[in-house]
Amino acid sequence: MKGFTHFISGMAVASFFQQAIHMASQEQSFILCLGGLFGILPDTLDFKLAKYFYKSDFEVKPDPNKLDAREIANGIAQAVNKAIETGKGTVQLHTMQLASNRWRSYQLRFDTKTSEICVDIGPEVDTGQIPFDGTELQDPEKAHARVKVNCEFYQQFDKVSNIAIMTGPCFEFAKREDGKMEIVFLPWHRQWSHSFTLGMLIALIVGIISYICVPEGPNPEMYTLPRWSLYPLIILFGSMVHIIEDSTGFMGNNLFYPFTKGRTNGLGFMSASEGIPNFFFVWTSVICILFNLDRYRFAPESTQPGIPNPWAFWFWFYIVPVLIMLFFFLKGKKEKALKAKENNETTKTVDFDGPQSVESETDASII
């Protein structure tokens, strides 16, 4: 999911605590934003920390002045061959920047049927990944390459990785017990940072500190939870909703690191960059925040409710918009499937929260 989606989802979780709503409205507290900050924290840790500490065995740095798809494929094959010998190998792919707003693109695919690494050098593109006409490589021997390796590939989805702007992706090749070579996209992403154990650990530490430092607030008799407990609970549930949202996509999470060693498979309901799924989570969060602000309003006996009929509110402002979103979402899926069938496409580009999308999100969403 997008960074803003995670942020507002964390705020929505915090709004379910009555005392947090009162602190925000009566004491000008930023406690609701605490849920948002920890809602976006897992991706921030990955793309601002874990990414730079992860070291790959090999790096592929294509020369834009000497374009050769076979050299790129051979560089990737080195990592595969190392994994065949030692059980694991990693490779970092780099992009080719030609100017401030101009990049040379290339695509990578792993053919599971023929055990080949397939590389195609594409046209030059701008930072929005819009291709420039007439910039395709004319020499087919340099533009396309297939390099065979002595192993059988395993990947959950037959996908094409488009490498164009910003920083390129990293791949890990790990030998499975059945002898197949598993392809792991962005091996440093959604590991320790996307685990329930990290959320619980941070919540425990914050809980101890807040228990010692946070005094009891006004009107304690109104609340079932002590004031100090709000901080660890909002942190815990804010980070948990991030993991739950990410699990609806294609790439899963390492849920109980370090007790679990790898990522689970995502449910595959939607792609992380699709507009309608992101808008669904944002709209759900907005509706929850508005509803909680109204039902937890301070001094309800002297303040008229802004939502006099909750059932009508949820029907007209949530159920109806969600049904409309579902209609267009399924319609778009059907149109894409028909288009792929007409073009006889056997592979597809799947967004796994690649560096191009998530990097730009976290840069803009850190407050």
C-alpha positions, 0 to 999 in steps of 0.5 A: 500500500501507499505511504499515505494509506498506511499513515491514515490507517494508523490514525484510524486505529488510534481514533477507536480509543475514546480517551485519545479522541478527548486528548486530541480535541480538549488538550490539542494532543497529537496522539492520533498522529502517533498511530499514523507514524507507527502505521508508516514506520515499517516501510520507513525502516526498510527504505531508510535503514535496512536497504542500506545495510543489506550487501549483495554478492554481485552488482549489475551496473549496465553501461548506457553507452555500451548496451548489451542485454547479455552482459546484464543476464550474465551478471544475474547468472553469476548470483544464480550459479553462486546459489547453486554452489552455496545455497544462496546468492544475491544480486543488485540491479542498477538503473541507467540514468542519462540525464536529470529526467531521462533513463534507459529502461530494461526488463527482466524475466525468469522463464520457469519452463526453460530455466532461462534469464531473459533480459530486454533493453527497452526505450528511454523513459522520463521519470514518470516512465513515459517512453520517448519515441524512437529510442528503442535499441535497433540491434536485436542481438544487443537488445534481447538475451536469454541465458540458461542456468543449470537449475529449475526456478521457483517463483510464486508469480510469473512476472516481468520486472521493469527496471527504469528509474531511481534505484533498481531492485535486488534479487536473492536466489535461495535453493529449496529443499526440493532442489528448485531455486526460489527467486526472492524479490527485495530480500531486505524488504518486509522482514524484521520491520514487518513483524508482529514481534517488533511491534510488540517489543516497541510497545513493551518498551514504550509501555514501561516508559509511559507507565513511569512518566505519564501522569493521570489526566483529567476525568480519569473516572470516564475511561476504562484504560489508564492514560499511560496505556494508550501510547503502547496500544496505539503503537502496537495496533498502528504497526499491526494494521500496516502488516494486515494491509500489506498481506492483502497484496502479493508480497507477504510479511515475516510475521514473527521474526526472528522465530520465522525465517522468511516472508509469507505469501500475500493473499494476492487480492490487489497490487500495492500501487493500484488506485482503487484498493488504496482509496478503499483503505483511505476511505475506510479510515476516513469514515472510521475517524469521522464516526469515532470523532462524533460518537466520542465527542466530549460532553455528549449530553450538551452537544448534538451529534453530527451523525444522528443516524449511524446506520444511514451514515454507514450505508450512504457514506461507506457501503454505497461507495465501497460497492461502486469501488468494487464494481470498477475494480472488478471491471478493470481486472476483467478488461486487463485479463481480456487485453492480455488474452488478446495479446497472448501475454503469458507473463505480467508485470506485478507490483511487489512494492518495488523501490520506485513506488515505495521509495517515493512514498516514504520520502514524501510521507515522513513528517 
